[in-house]
Amino acid sequence: MKNNKVSERGGILNQVKKLKASGLYPYFNAVSSTQGATAVFGDKEVLMFGSNNYLGLSGDPRIQEAAKKAIDKYGTSCTGSRFLNGTIDLHLELENELKEFLNKEGVIIFPTGFQVNSGVIPAVADKNDFIFIDELDHASIIDGCRMSFARRVKFRHSDMADLDQKLANNGVSGDITKLIVTDGIFSMDGDIAQLDKITKLAKQHDAMVMVDCAHSIGVIGKNGSGTASHFNITDEVDLIGGTFSKSLASVGGFIAGSADMIEYLSHASRSYIFSASLPPSSTASALAALRIIRNDNSLQLKLWENTNYAIQLMNEAGLDIGNAESPIIPIYIRNSFTTFKIAKLLLDNGVYVNPVVAPGVKETDALLRFSLTALHTKEQIEYAIENIAKLVNKYC
């Protein structure tokens, strides 16, 4: 019997087949090494400018040792959800240290960062409520909104006048919740959310604020404690979410807030209650990474040294990098096919970057996502940017 859903998605399948036939298909390449400044694809070592390993901790021996010890003590799985038999003392230890790090009253951890947004947003905003999201928010935020009965209102990217108007025009009467949700650092374009201005508007319109610091933790704020810390407005942000899969060298996610809010979410968030809990090794890895960055900001400083150097070189080379201001630097190609072509040629030359194309972004915003770590050397950065500039000048 014909699968109508697959048939309806024929456009995606056709594009995949064309890319594979042309030799430009860039996805699901197997890595056979740790991912630091370099990574091995098959038998070829390349410069890695496409990971989210911002502080370079994913291969750190201290974190690997913590993971091994956790397996020795607890095994490989917690065999249940946090709500029932799946809580171990390491979970509580991580939550306690996270709430101190983030300067919040409470924290709970989730199996993935995606599940934070898909579980928290529907629990906070329900029927008759309103959720206001930046048009460039992460897919997990969008899916979290879809799982809520609340009305979703999208505002133009970092446009505070548009947000102000939409807050004023929606949810003006009745006992309703207004929830503003934004990325802390936007995952593709790399710009920092105007969280200070968002919280001011929230106060004017009696709205709550939730920030997803997936790409902010380890990167901005005191010792990498995120976007709210970066603007010194932690008390004005109701909910701080994030992931362990980037700077914290693990997998999983968290949400931080007031004691009452976290108590409520631990009994109301479906993705928290009905998912198996974070494995011991992943919990121990995140905890070890957290302790490293809380006690030493040298990796954060090195990351920013590399970031500023890369932005300088790209500007000098005349690359279109928009308003780049973080270790995520978008190099706009503005054509999907050309983006795939340049990414493939770069890989052939020993440089891995991520092609980001429609429908993930607008066709006119197709880009190479160039991301830095604290492990990169100046020579590696120079080599990568020199190769990128040559190919962009040739094909764009």
C-alpha positions in Angstrom: 0.0 0.0 0.0 1.3 3.4 -0.9 2.5 5.6 2.0 0.8 8.9 1.4 2.9 10.8 3.9 6.1 9.7 2.2 4.6 10.7 -1.1 3.7 14.1 0.2 7.2 14.6 1.3 8.6 13.8 -2.2 10.2 17.2 -2.5 12.6 16.3 0.3 13.4 12.9 -1.1 14.0 14.3 -4.5 16.5 16.8 -3.1 18.3 14.2 -1.2 18.6 12.0 -4.3 19.9 14.8 -6.4 22.5 15.8 -3.8 23.7 12.2 -3.5 23.9 11.8 -7.3 25.9 15.0 -7.5 28.3 13.9 -4.8 27.4 17.0 -2.6 25.3 15.2 0.0 26.9 16.4 3.3 24.9 14.6 6.1 25.5 11.6 8.4 29.2 11.3 7.7 30.6 9.0 10.4 33.3 10.4 12.7 35.8 7.9 14.0 37.6 10.0 16.7 37.0 12.6 19.4 36.0 16.0 18.0 38.4 18.7 19.1 40.3 21.1 16.9 40.4 18.2 14.4 38.3 15.1 13.7 38.7 12.0 11.6 36.1 11.1 8.9 36.9 7.6 7.6 40.7 7.6 7.5 41.0 11.4 6.9 41.8 13.9 9.6 40.3 17.4 9.0 40.1 20.6 10.9 36.8 20.7 12.8 35.0 24.0 12.5 31.5 22.5 12.7 31.1 21.2 16.2 29.4 22.7 19.3 32.4 21.6 21.5 33.0 25.3 22.4 35.4 24.7 25.3 37.0 21.6 23.9 36.0 19.5 26.8 34.4 16.5 25.1 37.8 14.6 25.0 39.1 15.9 28.4 40.6 13.0 30.4 39.1 14.3 33.6 35.6 14.0 32.2 36.3 10.7 30.6 37.5 9.4 34.0 34.3 10.7 35.7 32.1 8.9 33.2 34.0 5.6 33.7 33.7 5.8 37.4 30.0 6.4 37.2 29.5 3.3 35.0 31.5 1.2 37.5 29.3 2.4 40.4 25.8 2.8 38.8 25.9 0.7 35.6 25.0 2.0 32.2 21.3 3.0 32.8 19.1 4.2 35.6 16.3 1.9 34.3 13.4 4.3 34.9 12.1 7.9 35.0 13.1 10.5 37.6 9.5 10.4 38.8 9.9 6.8 40.0 13.0 4.7 40.4 15.3 6.6 38.0 16.8 9.2 40.3 20.4 8.7 41.5 22.4 10.9 43.9 24.5 12.2 40.9 21.3 13.8 39.4 20.7 15.7 42.7 24.4 16.7 42.9 24.3 18.1 39.4 21.1 19.9 40.0 22.4 21.5 43.2 25.6 22.7 41.5 23.7 24.0 38.5 21.4 26.1 40.6 24.4 27.7 42.3 26.1 28.3 39.0 23.0 29.8 37.4 22.0 31.7 40.6 18.5 30.2 40.6 16.5 28.6 43.4 15.9 25.3 41.6 16.9 23.1 38.7 15.8 19.9 37.2 17.6 18.0 34.5 16.2 16.2 31.4 17.5 13.4 29.1 18.0 15.9 26.2 18.0 19.7 25.6 15.2 19.2 23.1 13.0 17.6 25.8 13.5 20.7 28.0 11.6 22.9 25.5 9.1 20.3 24.5 8.3 19.6 28.1 8.5 23.0 29.8 6.7 25.2 27.4 3.4 23.1 27.3 3.5 22.9 31.1 3.8 26.7 31.5 1.5 27.9 28.8 -1.9 26.3 28.2 -5.2 27.0 26.6 -6.0 30.8 26.4 -2.4 31.7 27.0 0.1 33.3 24.6 3.7 32.3 23.7 5.8 34.9 21.9 8.8 33.5 20.0 11.6 35.0 17.9 11.2 33.9 14.3 14.8 32.4 14.5 14.2 30.4 17.7 15.4 26.8 17.7 13.2 24.0 16.4 12.8 22.5 19.9 11.1 25.8 21.0 8.8 25.7 18.0 7.9 22.1 18.7 7.3 22.9 22.4 4.8 25.6 21.3 3.1 23.1 19.0 2.6 20.7 21.9 1.0 23.5 23.9 -2.6 24.6 23.6 -1.5 28.2 23.8 -1.5 30.6 20.9 1.9 31.1 19.3 2.8 34.6 18.2 6.0 35.1 16.2 8.0 38.3 16.3 10.6 39.5 13.8 14.1 38.5 14.7 15.4 40.7 17.6 12.9 43.4 16.7 11.9 44.8 20.0 9.3 47.2 18.5 7.6 44.3 16.9 7.6 42.3 20.1 6.3 45.3 22.0 3.4 45.7 19.6 2.5 42.0 19.7 2.6 41.9 23.4 0.3 44.9 23.5 -2.2 43.4 21.0 -2.4 39.9 22.3 -3.7 38.6 25.7 -5.0 42.0 26.8 -7.7 40.7 29.0 -8.5 37.8 31.3 -6.4 35.6 33.6 -3.8 34.5 31.0 -0.1 33.8 30.9 2.2 35.6 28.4 5.4 33.7 27.9 8.3 35.1 25.8 10.8 32.4 24.7 14.1 33.2 23.0 17.4 31.6 22.2 20.3 33.0 24.3 22.7 32.8 21.4 21.0 32.0 18.1 22.2 28.7 16.8 22.7 29.5 13.1 23.3 33.2 13.0 25.3 33.4 16.2 23.9 36.7 17.5 23.2 37.2 21.1 19.5 37.8 22.1 18.6 41.3 23.3 17.6 39.7 26.6 18.0 43.0 28.6 15.4 44.7 26.3 13.2 41.6 26.3 12.9 41.6 30.1 12.0 45.3 30.1 9.2 44.7 27.7 8.1 41.6 29.7 7.8 43.8 32.8 5.8 46.4 31.0 3.4 43.8 29.7 3.3 41.4 32.7 4.9 38.6 30.7 7.2 35.8 31.8 10.6 35.2 30.1 12.3 31.9 29.2 15.7 31.8 27.6 17.3 28.8 26.0 21.0 29.0 26.8 22.1 25.9 24.8 24.8 27.9 22.9 25.4 30.4 25.8 26.5 28.1 28.6 30.3 28.1 28.7 30.4 30.9 26.2 29.1 34.1 27.7 28.3 35.3 31.3 30.4 34.9 34.4 32.4 31.7 33.9 30.1 30.9 31.1 26.8 31.0 33.0 24.8 32.2 30.1 22.9 35.1 28.6 21.1 36.3 31.7 24.4 36.5 33.5 25.9 38.2 30.5 23.4 41.1 30.9 23.4 40.9 34.7 19.7 40.3 34.8 19.3 36.8 36.2 16.6 37.8 38.7 14.5 39.2 35.8 14.5 36.0 33.8 11.9 33.5 35.0 13.3 30.4 33.3 16.8 29.5 32.1 17.1 26.4 30.0 20.0 24.7 28.3 21.8 21.6 27.3 24.9 19.6 28.3 25.7 18.5 24.8 27.8 21.6 23.8 30.2 23.2 26.3 29.4 20.6 29.0 30.7 17.7 27.0 27.8 15.3 27.6 24.1 15.0 26.6 21.0 16.1 28.5 19.4 19.4 29.4 18.2 21.5 32.3 15.6 24.1 33.3 16.3 26.6 36.2 13.8 28.9 37.9 12.1 29.6 41.2 11.7 26.9 43.8 7.9 26.8 43.2 8.2 26.7 39.4 10.7 23.9 39.5 8.6 21.9 41.9 5.6 22.4 39.6 7.5 21.4 36.5 8.8 18.2 38.1 5.2 17.1 38.5 3.8 18.6 35.3 6.3 18.3 32.5 5.5 15.2 30.5 8.9 14.9 28.8 10.4 14.9 32.3 8.0 12.5 34.0 7.6 10.0 31.1 11.2 9.7 29.9 14.0 7.5 31.3 16.4 9.6 33.3 19.8 10.8 32.2 22.3 7.9 32.3 25.0 7.9 35.0 27.9 8.4 32.7 26.3 11.4 31.0 25.4 12.9 34.4 28.9 12.4 35.7 30.4 13.9 32.5 28.2 17.1 32.7 29.0 17.4 36.4 32.8 17.1 35.8 32.6 19.7 33.0 30.5 22.1 35.1 33.1 21.9 38.0 35.9 22.7 35.5 34.3 25.8 34.1 33.1 27.1 37.5 36.6 27.0 38.8 38.6 28.1 35.8 37.6 30.5 33.0 40.8 30.1 30.9 39.0 28.0 28.3 36.3 30.6 27.9 38.9 33.4 27.5 40.8 31.3 24.9 37.5 30.7 23.0 36.9 34.4 22.8 40.5 35.1 21.7 39.9 32.6 18.9 36.5 34.1 18.1 37.7 37.7 17.9 40.7 36.6 15.7 38.4 34.7 13.3 36.0 37.6 13.0 38.9 39.9 12.3 40.3 37.7 9.5 36.9 37.2 7.9 36.2 40.9 7.8 39.6 41.5 6.3 38.9 38.8 3.7 35.6 40.5 2.8 33.4 37.6 3.8 29.7 38.3 4.5 29.3 37.4 8.1 26.4 39.6 9.0 26.4 40.7 12.7 28.7 37.9 13.9 29.4 38.3 17.6 30.0 34.9 19.0 31.9 31.6 18.3 29.1 30.7 15.9 30.0 32.7 12.7 27.6 32.6 9.8 29.3 32.9 6.4 26.5 33.8 4.1 26.6 32.2 0.6 22.9 33.0 -0.1 22.4 30.1 -2.4 21.8 26.5 -1.3 23.5 24.7 -4.1 26.6 26.9 -3.9 26.7 26.4 -0.1 26.7 22.6 -0.6 29.4 22.9 -3.3 31.8 25.0 -1.2 31.3 22.8 1.9 32.2 19.8 -0.1 35.3 21.4 -1.6 36.4 22.6 1.9 36.1 19.1 3.2 38.3 17.9 0.3 40.8 20.5 1.4 40.7 19.3 5.0 38.2 21.8 6.6 34.9 20.7 8.0 32.1 23.3 8.2 28.3 22.9 8.3 26.2 23.9 5.3 22.9 25.4 6.4 20.3 25.7 3.7 16.6 26.0 2.9 14.2 25.2 4.5 16.4 25.4 7.7 16.9 29.1 6.7 15.6 31.2 3.9 17.2 30.4 0.5 18.7 33.9 0.5 20.2 33.2 3.9 22.0 30.0 3.0 25.2 29.9 4.9 28.3 28.0 6.1 28.1 27.7 9.9 31.7 28.2 11.1 32.1 27.4 14.9 35.1 27.7 17.0 36.5 26.0 20.1 39.1 26.9 22.7 41.4 24.2 21.2 41.9 25.8 17.8 45.3 27.4 17.0 45.7 30.6 15.1 47.4 28.6 12.3 44.3 26.4 12.0 42.0 29.4 11.9 44.1 31.1 9.3 44.2 28.0 7.1 40.5 27.5 7.2 39.6 31.1 6.5 42.1 31.4 3.7 40.5 28.3 2.0 37.0 29.6 2.6 37.8 33.1 1.1 39.3 31.5 -2.0 36.3 29.3 -2.7 33.7 32.1 -1.9 35.5 34.5 -4.2 35.5 31.8 -7.0 31.9 30.6 -6.7 30.0 33.6 -5.3 
